[in-house]
C-alpha cells in the first residue's frame, strides 16, 4: 500500500504515527509523512522524507494549537497530498477532522491514533464513574462532533447521518495507545475502538546533553523526579508548587517544560529545566515521573517501569490521571493553586517513590 501519515506535527501526535509508519515500512508498504516544515528533521530521523504541508496549502493545519479552526485547510492539504502519492490509506491523529473528511472524499480507509484512554462515551458500562466523568465523556463527544460538523461545512461537504454518533470521529478504526486497565472497570469500548499499546518512537538523544545532565544530578545526589508539564489551559502554573517541593527537600527535579509556557524555577530549588524532543533517557535516569497526565509521559514512564505522580489541570488530563490512580500505578500530586505547603508535594512523591507502586507498574 501507499500510506499517507497526516497526524498533527506536535511530538505527542507525530511520534506515535511515525512508529506506526516504521512498522508499515518494515512490512513492505510505502509511507509518506505530511508535516509542517519544522518537523521535517524529526521525520528524517525516522528514515522518511517529509511532505511539506505548506506546499499543499496546509499552513497551521497540522498544529494541535489550531485544531478547532483549520479543519478545512487540513482537508484540502490531505486531499492534495493523498492524490499525489496515490494513497491507499491514511493514518492520522485524534482531533484531525480534516483528515477524516479527506478520507471520506477520497473513499480510502483512515486509521485514527488516539490517546492512552478512551475519551468519549463507552459502548456499554462505565456509568459508575466518579466525579461525573461519564457526563463529561458525553459533553466532550458532543463538542467534538460540533467542531467536526463545522469543519464539514467549511470544507463544502454535506451533512451526514450515522447510526452511531461517534462513527465520523473514529474513521476506519480508533487505536488507543493504552491498556484495558486504564479504562473504567466494567466498561466496554465501542465497536471500532481498540487498544494497541504505546506505539513508541522518539528521536535519538543528544549524548553530550545527557552526560552534562547526569553529572549534575549526581552532584546533587538526591532521588530524581522527571517532571513533564503539559498545557495549563488558562489555569494556575505548577511552578510555585514545584519550587516549594524541590527546595530543601529530599528530591531533585528534571523538568521538561513541554507546552506549559516559560519556566519559573526558583534560584535555590534543586531543579534543572530542559526542552528536548526526547524523554526516554531522562526517565531512565529518574526514579519516578510527575506529569499533568498526558498520554506520552504516562506511557513512557510505564514502559520504563517508573511510578507516577499525577497533577491534572484540564482536557483529557483528569481522565487519564484518575485511570492511573485507579490502576495502582500513580498517586495524586497537589497541583495548587499557589505554592502550598512543601510537605504536600513531598509526601505525594514519597508515596510514589517508596509506597509499593512498583509491583503494579511492572505488571501493567
Backbone torsions as a table, in degrees:
resi	resn	phi	psi	omega
1	UNK	NA	157.5	164.2
2	UNK	-99.5	120.6	-175.0
3	UNK	-117.4	124.0	175.3
4	UNK	-95.0	118.1	171.4
5	UNK	-85.8	121.3	-178.4
6	UNK	-136.6	56.5	176.6
7	UNK	-84.8	179.2	164.7
8	UNK	-63.7	150.8	-178.4
9	UNK	-86.5	-1.0	174.7
10	UNK	-69.6	146.7	-170.5
11	UNK	-54.5	-45.0	-176.1
12	UNK	-63.4	-19.2	177.9
13	UNK	-103.9	-39.7	-176.4
14	UNK	-70.8	-44.5	-174.3
15	UNK	-59.6	-46.6	177.3
16	UNK	-61.5	-36.4	178.3
17	UNK	-65.3	-38.8	177.2
18	UNK	-66.5	-35.3	176.0
19	UNK	-61.1	-44.3	177.4
20	UNK	-64.2	-42.4	178.9
21	UNK	-60.3	-41.0	179.2
22	UNK	-64.7	-39.6	176.9
23	UNK	-64.9	-42.2	177.8
24	UNK	-62.1	-41.6	179.8
25	UNK	-62.2	-41.0	179.0
26	UNK	-63.9	-24.4	178.9
27	UNK	-90.1	6.7	172.0
28	UNK	99.2	7.3	-179.6
29	UNK	-93.7	152.2	175.8
30	UNK	-88.8	131.1	-173.1
31	UNK	-122.9	133.0	-176.9
32	UNK	-129.0	103.8	178.3
33	UNK	-82.0	127.5	176.0
34	UNK	-103.1	112.9	-172.9
35	UNK	-142.0	163.9	174.1
36	UNK	-71.2	158.3	-171.7
37	UNK	-55.1	-37.9	-176.7
38	UNK	-64.6	-15.1	-179.1
39	UNK	-97.1	1.6	-176.1
40	UNK	-62.7	-36.8	179.9
41	UNK	-63.9	-43.0	177.8
42	UNK	-63.3	-41.9	178.2
43	UNK	-61.4	-38.8	176.9
44	UNK	-62.9	-38.1	177.3
45	UNK	-64.0	-26.9	176.7
46	UNK	-84.8	5.2	175.6
47	UNK	74.4	32.5	173.5
48	UNK	-123.5	158.7	170.7
49	UNK	-96.9	127.4	-175.0
50	UNK	-81.6	144.1	166.5
51	UNK	-94.2	127.1	-176.6
52	UNK	-78.3	112.5	-176.9
53	UNK	-59.6	-31.5	-179.8
54	UNK	-62.6	-34.0	-179.1
55	UNK	-69.5	-15.9	178.7
56	UNK	-106.2	13.1	178.4
57	UNK	83.6	21.3	-175.5
58	UNK	-105.8	35.4	177.7
59	UNK	-57.6	127.5	179.8
60	UNK	68.3	-6.0	-173.6
61	UNK	-74.9	-10.8	-178.4
62	UNK	-119.6	28.0	172.6
63	UNK	-109.3	127.1	-177.5
64	UNK	-64.4	-23.6	178.9
65	UNK	-62.7	-21.5	-177.2
66	UNK	-115.5	19.3	-169.1
67	UNK	-58.8	-33.8	-176.0
68	UNK	-82.0	-4.4	-173.2
69	UNK	-119.2	-13.3	-170.3
70	UNK	-117.8	21.9	-177.9
71	UNK	-59.2	-40.5	-178.2
72	UNK	-68.0	-41.7	177.7
73	UNK	-65.1	-38.8	177.3
74	UNK	-64.2	-41.7	177.8
75	UNK	-56.0	-49.2	-177.3
76	UNK	-66.4	-40.2	-179.3
77	UNK	-65.4	-42.8	-179.3
78	UNK	-66.8	-41.1	178.2
79	UNK	-59.4	-45.8	-178.7
80	UNK	-64.2	-46.7	-178.9
81	UNK	-65.9	-41.4	-178.7
82	UNK	-64.3	-38.9	177.0
83	UNK	-66.2	-38.3	-178.6
84	UNK	-65.0	-42.2	-178.0
85	UNK	-92.2	1.9	-179.3
86	UNK	55.4	54.5	-175.1
87	UNK	-66.4	133.8	173.3
88	UNK	-92.3	-18.6	-178.7
89	UNK	-159.2	157.0	177.0
90	UNK	-119.4	147.7	169.8
91	UNK	-125.1	124.2	-175.3
92	UNK	-137.0	-174.9	-178.6
93	UNK	-103.8	155.9	165.7
94	UNK	-57.5	141.9	-176.7
95	UNK	83.3	-6.1	178.9
96	UNK	-85.3	75.3	-175.1
97	UNK	-66.9	-32.5	179.3
98	UNK	-63.2	-37.4	178.5
99	UNK	-67.6	-37.2	176.7
100	UNK	-62.7	-41.9	179.1
101	UNK	-66.4	-38.5	179.4
102	UNK	-63.4	-42.3	179.0
103	UNK	-61.4	-39.7	178.3
104	UNK	-64.6	-44.9	-178.7
105	UNK	-65.6	-34.9	-178.6
106	UNK	-87.7	-11.0	-178.1
107	UNK	59.0	50.4	174.4
108	UNK	-126.7	153.9	178.3
109	UNK	-69.5	149.3	177.8
110	UNK	-135.1	126.2	177.4
111	UNK	-101.9	134.4	-176.1
112	UNK	-108.9	125.4	175.1
113	UNK	-91.5	122.5	-176.7
114	UNK	-101.7	-161.3	-179.2
115	UNK	-90.6	-162.6	-178.3
116	UNK	-81.9	-15.4	179.8
117	UNK	-141.7	157.3	-179.0
118	UNK	-74.5	132.7	-174.3
119	UNK	-94.9	-23.8	-170.7
120	UNK	-104.2	-173.6	-177.3
121	UNK	-62.9	143.0	177.8
122	UNK	-74.7	162.1	173.6
123	UNK	-66.8	-44.3	176.0
124	UNK	-148.3	154.9	175.1
125	UNK	75.8	-174.6	178.7
126	UNK	86.6	1.1	-175.5
127	UNK	-66.2	-22.2	-176.9
128	UNK	-87.0	13.0	179.9
129	UNK	-60.8	140.3	-177.1
130	UNK	-79.7	164.1	176.7
131	UNK	58.2	27.1	176.2
132	UNK	68.4	26.2	-177.6
133	UNK	-63.8	-34.7	179.0
134	UNK	-60.7	-41.8	177.6
135	UNK	-65.7	-36.9	178.6
136	UNK	-66.4	-35.4	176.0
137	UNK	-60.3	-44.5	179.7
138	UNK	-62.6	-44.5	179.6
139	UNK	-63.7	-40.2	179.9
140	UNK	-64.4	-41.8	178.3
141	UNK	-62.4	-45.3	-178.9
142	UNK	-63.5	-38.7	179.2
143	UNK	-66.5	-41.7	179.0
144	UNK	-66.6	-38.2	176.9
145	UNK	-64.5	-36.1	176.2
146	UNK	-62.2	-44.3	178.1
147	UNK	-65.2	-40.2	179.1
148	UNK	-62.4	-45.4	179.8
149	UNK	-63.3	-36.3	177.3
150	UNK	-65.2	-41.3	177.2
151	UNK	-63.0	-39.9	176.6
152	UNK	-59.0	-46.9	-178.4
153	UNK	-61.5	-45.7	-179.2
154	UNK	-67.7	-27.0	177.7
155	UNK	-83.0	-3.7	179.1
156	UNK	79.7	22.3	-179.8
157	UNK	-100.4	146.1	-178.6
158	UNK	-72.8	159.0	175.8
159	UNK	-61.8	157.3	175.2
160	UNK	-126.7	155.4	178.9
161	UNK	-123.8	125.5	-176.5
162	UNK	-121.6	150.8	178.2
163	UNK	-67.9	-22.9	176.9
164	UNK	-127.7	132.3	-172.0
165	UNK	-62.6	-33.7	-173.3
166	UNK	-84.0	-6.5	-176.0
167	UNK	-55.7	-43.1	179.8
168	UNK	-59.9	-25.4	-174.3
169	UNK	-90.0	-15.9	-177.1
170	UNK	-101.9	-5.5	178.2
171	UNK	58.8	-137.8	178.1
172	UNK	-81.2	-9.6	178.8
173	UNK	170.2	137.8	176.9
174	UNK	-107.1	120.3	-176.4
175	UNK	-104.7	117.0	177.9
176	UNK	-90.1	138.1	-174.9
177	UNK	-90.8	11.2	-179.9
178	UNK	-104.7	-143.2	-172.2
179	UNK	-143.1	152.5	177.9
180	UNK	-54.2	-25.7	179.0
181	UNK	-65.0	-17.0	179.5
182	UNK	-93.5	5.9	174.4
183	UNK	-101.3	163.5	-179.5
184	UNK	-66.6	135.9	-178.8
185	UNK	-54.4	132.4	178.2
186	UNK	85.2	-8.5	-179.0
187	UNK	-81.9	147.3	177.4
188	UNK	-117.3	134.1	178.5
189	UNK	-68.9	150.1	175.3
190	UNK	-64.1	157.4	175.9
191	UNK	-58.7	134.9	-179.3
192	UNK	94.3	-5.2	178.0
193	UNK	-113.1	130.2	-177.5
194	UNK	-147.6	159.5	176.5
195	UNK	-90.6	135.6	178.7
196	UNK	-127.2	-2.6	-179.0
197	UNK	92.2	-179.2	-164.5
198	UNK	-67.9	-22.0	-174.7
199	UNK	52.7	59.0	-172.1
200	UNK	-84.2	135.4	167.3
201	UNK	-165.3	144.5	171.7
202	UNK	-156.1	160.3	177.9
203	UNK	-62.3	158.7	177.9
204	UNK	-66.8	143.7	179.4
205	UNK	-74.4	156.8	176.1
206	UNK	-82.3	112.6	-176.6
207	UNK	-59.1	-38.4	-178.9
208	UNK	-66.0	-42.7	178.6
209	UNK	-63.6	-40.5	178.3
210	UNK	-64.5	-40.8	-179.8
211	UNK	-63.1	-44.6	179.8
212	UNK	-63.0	-42.6	-178.6
213	UNK	-67.5	-43.3	179.3
214	UNK	-60.3	-39.7	178.8
215	UNK	-64.0	-38.2	-178.5
216	UNK	-68.6	-44.8	-178.0
217	UNK	-69.3	-29.7	176.0
218	UNK	-66.4	-37.9	179.5
219	UNK	-63.6	-39.9	179.6
220	UNK	-71.0	-40.7	171.3
221	UNK	78.2	11.2	178.8
222	UNK	-100.2	157.4	172.7
223	UNK	-54.3	142.0	-172.5
224	UNK	-100.8	131.5	173.0
225	UNK	-108.8	120.6	172.0
226	UNK	-84.9	121.2	-177.7
227	UNK	-110.3	122.3	179.1
228	UNK	-118.8	109.4	-174.8
229	UNK	-91.3	140.7	175.2
230	UNK	-108.0	-165.7	178.8
231	UNK	-66.8	148.3	178.6
232	UNK	-96.7	-9.6	175.1
233	UNK	54.1	37.1	179.1
234	UNK	79.5	2.8	-179.8
235	UNK	-89.5	-164.3	-177.3
236	UNK	-74.1	139.7	172.9
237	UNK	-67.6	147.7	177.1
238	UNK	-82.5	-5.4	-172.6
239	UNK	-62.9	-40.4	176.2
240	UNK	-57.3	-42.9	179.8
241	UNK	-68.3	-38.9	177.9
242	UNK	-63.4	-41.6	-178.6
243	UNK	-63.5	-41.3	178.9
244	UNK	-70.0	-35.8	-177.6
245	UNK	-69.4	-37.0	-173.0
246	UNK	-105.9	18.2	174.5
247	UNK	-108.2	114.8	178.2
248	UNK	69.8	12.2	-178.2
249	UNK	-102.0	-170.7	-175.3
250	UNK	-85.3	-5.2	-176.0
251	UNK	-120.3	155.8	168.0
252	UNK	-118.8	161.6	-174.1
253	UNK	-130.1	139.9	164.8
254	UNK	-108.7	112.2	-169.9
255	UNK	-108.5	115.8	169.5
256	UNK	-85.2	116.7	-174.1
257	UNK	-69.1	-22.9	176.0
258	UNK	54.2	-128.7	-177.8
259	UNK	-107.6	28.4	-171.6
260	UNK	-95.2	3.6	-178.9
261	UNK	92.5	-165.9	-175.3
262	UNK	-68.5	136.0	178.8
263	UNK	-73.3	151.6	-179.8
264	UNK	-136.0	57.4	-179.9
265	UNK	-73.7	141.3	175.4
266	UNK	-74.0	145.2	-177.5
267	UNK	-57.1	-33.7	-175.8
268	UNK	-90.1	-3.4	-178.1
269	UNK	-76.2	146.3	175.7
270	UNK	-83.7	70.9	-173.6
271	UNK	-135.5	134.4	168.7
272	UNK	-122.0	131.1	-177.9
273	UNK	-98.0	133.8	177.2
274	UNK	-127.6	161.5	173.5
275	UNK	-146.2	89.7	-172.3
276	UNK	-122.2	154.0	176.2
277	UNK	-83.1	11.2	179.8
278	UNK	-140.8	153.0	179.3
279	UNK	-133.9	-18.4	-175.3
280	UNK	-52.1	-53.6	-179.8
281	UNK	-64.6	-28.7	177.1
282	UNK	-69.4	-38.5	176.6
283	UNK	-67.9	-38.0	-179.0
284	UNK	-65.2	-29.3	177.9
285	UNK	-87.0	-0.3	-177.3
286	UNK	-105.0	164.1	179.5
287	UNK	-97.9	-25.3	176.8
288	UNK	-158.2	169.7	-174.2
289	UNK	-126.1	131.3	173.8
290	UNK	-111.8	124.7	-176.0
291	UNK	-143.0	158.0	173.6
292	UNK	-72.5	-11.2	177.5
293	UNK	103.4	33.3	173.7
294	UNK	-93.1	158.3	-167.7
295	UNK	-61.8	-45.9	-171.2
296	UNK	-62.2	-51.2	178.4
297	UNK	-67.4	-33.6	176.8
298	UNK	-61.5	-49.3	-178.5
299	UNK	-67.0	-39.8	179.5
300	UNK	-63.9	-37.9	178.0
301	UNK	-66.3	-46.4	-178.4
302	UNK	-64.8	-38.7	178.5
303	UNK	-61.8	-29.3	-179.4
304	UNK	-102.3	14.3	173.5
305	UNK	58.7	41.9	176.1
306	UNK	-106.1	132.8	175.7
307	UNK	-68.8	161.1	-172.9
308	UNK	-121.6	146.9	161.4
309	UNK	-118.3	136.0	-172.6
310	UNK	-123.4	137.7	-179.6
311	UNK	-135.2	75.3	-174.4
312	UNK	-69.6	149.1	178.6
313	UNK	-119.1	-53.5	-176.3
314	UNK	-157.3	-175.6	178.6
315	UNK	55.5	-130.8	-178.4
316	UNK	-79.9	-5.2	-173.8
317	UNK	-59.9	-46.9	180.0
318	UNK	-60.6	-39.2	-177.2
319	UNK	-64.1	-49.6	-178.7
320	UNK	-69.5	-36.3	178.4
321	UNK	-62.3	-46.3	177.9
322	UNK	-61.8	-37.2	178.4
323	UNK	-62.8	-39.9	179.9
324	UNK	-67.9	-40.1	177.6
325	UNK	-65.5	-43.7	180.0
326	UNK	-62.4	-35.8	179.5
327	UNK	-78.3	-5.8	176.6
328	UNK	80.7	21.0	-179.3
329	UNK	-112.1	3.8	-176.3
330	UNK	-150.3	157.8	168.9
331	UNK	-121.1	157.2	176.5
332	UNK	-78.0	141.2	177.0
333	UNK	-114.7	130.7	-177.6
334	UNK	-65.8	115.4	-175.0
335	UNK	-81.5	-12.5	-174.5
336	UNK	126.5	-156.8	3.6
337	UNK	-74.5	161.5	178.7
338	UNK	76.7	176.0	-176.2
339	UNK	-67.2	-37.1	179.8
340	UNK	66.6	169.4	177.2
341	UNK	-64.9	134.3	-178.7
342	UNK	-58.2	-33.3	-176.4
343	UNK	-63.4	-28.1	-178.9
344	UNK	-60.7	-51.9	-180.0
345	UNK	-67.6	-40.6	179.8
346	UNK	-62.5	-41.8	179.8
347	UNK	-62.6	-42.3	179.0
348	UNK	-63.0	-45.7	179.5
349	UNK	-65.2	-37.6	178.5
350	UNK	-62.6	-39.0	176.9
351	UNK	-64.5	-43.5	178.3
352	UNK	-65.4	-35.5	-175.6
353	UNK	-74.0	-40.7	-172.9
354	UNK	-132.0	19.7	-173.0
355	UNK	-98.3	17.1	175.6
356	UNK	84.1	16.9	177.8
357	UNK	-77.4	-20.2	-170.7
358	UNK	-57.1	-41.2	-177.9
359	UNK	-64.1	-42.1	179.9
360	UNK	-70.0	-36.8	177.1
361	UNK	-61.3	-46.6	-179.8
362	UNK	-62.3	-39.5	179.6
363	UNK	-64.4	-43.5	-178.9
364	UNK	-71.3	NA	NA
